[in-house]
Amino acid sequence: MNAIEVQDLRKTFKVQKNREGLKGAFADLFKRQYSEVTAVKDISFTIPQGEICGYIGENGAGKSTTIKMLSGILVPTSGSVSVGGFVPYEEREKFVQNIGVVFGQRSQLWWDIGVIESFQLLRKVYRVSEQDFKKRLDELVERLELQELLNRPVRKLSLGQRMRCELVAALLHNPSIIFLDEPTIGLDIVVKSEIRDFLKDMNRDHGTTILLTTHDLQDIEALCSRVIMLDDGRIIYDGGLEELKQRWGTGREVQFQFGTATKLAQLVQWTDGMPVSWSAENELGAKVWIPLELNVSDVLARVVGQADITDIKIIETNTDEIVRSIYQSGSAEKPEEMIAGLQDEKEATHV
Ligand SMILES: Nc1ncnc2c1ncn2[C@@H]1O[C@H](COP(=O)(O)OP(=O)(O)OP(=O)(O)O)[C@@H](O)[C@H]1O
């Protein structure tokens, strides 16, 4: 069953124009002028129950606007949306029982009261029984190690502590679908990794569907098998992360450490006839760039056994680099000149 179904979804905002100068301000009093901004342009996708899907794009691409329509905060201009079998903006009361939302840049906890009191208030909002609430809270508090924090006012929590509490707040009513809008923003690497582990466990143990927007591609690598990429309100890629890397990756780099001095000319000779490029900082270390069409093992076979190798490292094209190139081109179709451009960039760093 699909947890989320989106068909030709569009959102246009009417933005008031402010005319310049005193005369303009005066004219605005009598006749307002408006322009339109279309943040989401007829997008369609479905997400099956139990999937973790990354939703990425540059600033202003339309990610938050989509999440707001999916969570019932905004009414679409056109198109249809169904989440957990409900139309979010029409059947709000029933709908919210089934979803959880975390906006990393905003809090749903009350600033001046103890964390546990915010949770109690949310229990009432979501109409969770005392018994279910206690069971769920105990589980979440133990898993996220929040025991010490429950009686502190939210304003006295660190960002990492607050974010862990935000997750509990969004999950107290045991929703089957959660929307996370930049849940790791501003967090240190340790808290980021704790939150990723927690989300992974929750998805595995409860089959929770997760739609995650983030600018941190490590969140995507750690959690998502699928990624939807948005550019200027349109979907430019929807598919596997591995597939994206394969489609856009230009090759791999293999780094060698040698036990005894090995000349660059010797390495070049061993791989003679192969379209690879070698570079070396000294005679005890060298790296080779291998294009995708060539097997790494074929190159290794030429070197291993001949050279005195103490260490080998294989480095795939970095995901950040791939995604940056796609954002820049505005399309996930791989234009030949883009490949050539990336290749030139790579080759500039190799001899
Ligand atoms: N309430 C609004 N009124 C007018 N324009 C808006 C409104 N909300 C968003 N927009 C515009 O819609 C576009 C998409 O914004 P949105 O916040 O959805 O992008 P985003 O991908 O979430 O960006 P970011 O990564 O910066 O959060 C932007 O041009 C933004 O200025």
The ligand as an SDF file (V2000), in Angstrom:
LIG
                    3D

 31 33  0  0  0  0  0  0  0  0999 V2000
    4.2700   31.7980    2.3330 N   0  0  0  0  0  0  0  0  0  0  0  0
    4.9290   32.0960    1.2310 C   0  0  0  0  0  0  0  0  0  0  0  0
    4.6220   33.2060    0.5150 N   0  0  0  0  0  0  0  0  0  0  0  0
    5.2840   33.5060   -0.6180 C   0  0  0  0  0  0  0  0  0  0  0  0
    6.2940   32.7710   -1.1290 N   0  0  0  0  0  0  0  0  0  0  0  0
    6.6650   31.6690   -0.4480 C   0  0  0  0  0  0  0  0  0  0  0  0
    6.0140   31.2600    0.7680 C   0  0  0  0  0  0  0  0  0  0  0  0
    6.5940   30.1160    1.2070 N   0  0  0  0  0  0  0  0  0  0  0  0
    7.5590   29.8190    0.3170 C   0  0  0  0  0  0  0  0  0  0  0  0
    7.6040   30.7360   -0.6630 N   0  0  0  0  0  0  0  0  0  0  0  0
    8.5050   30.7450   -1.8330 C   0  0  0  0  0  0  0  0  0  0  0  0
    8.4020   29.4770   -2.4580 O   0  0  0  0  0  0  0  0  0  0  0  0
    9.6850   29.0240   -2.9030 C   0  0  0  0  0  0  0  0  0  0  0  0
    9.9930   27.6620   -2.2930 C   0  0  0  0  0  0  0  0  0  0  0  0
   10.1740   27.8060   -0.8890 O   0  0  0  0  0  0  0  0  0  0  0  0
   10.4150   26.5750    0.1090 P   0  0  0  0  0  0  0  0  0  0  0  0
   10.4960   27.1270    1.4890 O   0  0  0  0  0  0  0  0  0  0  0  0
    9.3780   25.5350   -0.1610 O   0  0  0  0  0  0  0  0  0  0  0  0
   11.8380   26.0410   -0.3820 O   0  0  0  0  0  0  0  0  0  0  0  0
   12.8100   24.9860    0.2980 P   0  0  0  0  0  0  0  0  0  0  0  0
   13.2230   24.0500   -0.7750 O   0  0  0  0  0  0  0  0  0  0  0  0
   12.1780   24.3960    1.5110 O   0  0  0  0  0  0  0  0  0  0  0  0
   14.0350   25.9120    0.6920 O   0  0  0  0  0  0  0  0  0  0  0  0
   15.0420   25.8440    1.9590 P   0  0  0  0  0  0  0  0  0  0  0  0
   16.0020   24.7170    1.6750 O   0  0  0  0  0  0  0  0  0  0  0  0
   15.6990   27.1770    1.9050 O   0  0  0  0  0  0  0  0  0  0  0  0
   14.2200   25.6200    3.1860 O   0  0  0  0  0  0  0  0  0  0  0  0
   10.6640   30.1150   -2.5390 C   0  0  0  0  0  0  0  0  0  0  0  0
   10.8320   30.9420   -3.6560 O   0  0  0  0  0  0  0  0  0  0  0  0
    9.9740   30.8680   -1.4160 C   0  0  0  0  0  0  0  0  0  0  0  0
   10.3820   32.2150   -1.3850 O   0  0  0  0  0  0  0  0  0  0  0  0
  1  2  1  0
  2  3  1  0
  2  7  2  0
  3  4  2  0
  4  5  1  0
  5  6  2  0
  6  7  1  0
  6 10  1  0
  7  8  1  0
  8  9  2  0
  9 10  1  0
 10 11  1  0
 11 12  1  0
 11 30  1  0
 12 13  1  0
 13 14  1  0
 13 28  1  0
 14 15  1  0
 15 16  1  0
 16 17  2  0
 16 18  1  0
 16 19  1  0
 19 20  1  0
 20 21  2  0
 20 22  1  0
 20 23  1  0
 23 24  1  0
 24 25  2  0
 24 26  1  0
 24 27  1  0
 28 29  1  0
 28 30  1  0
 30 31  1  0
M  END
$$$$
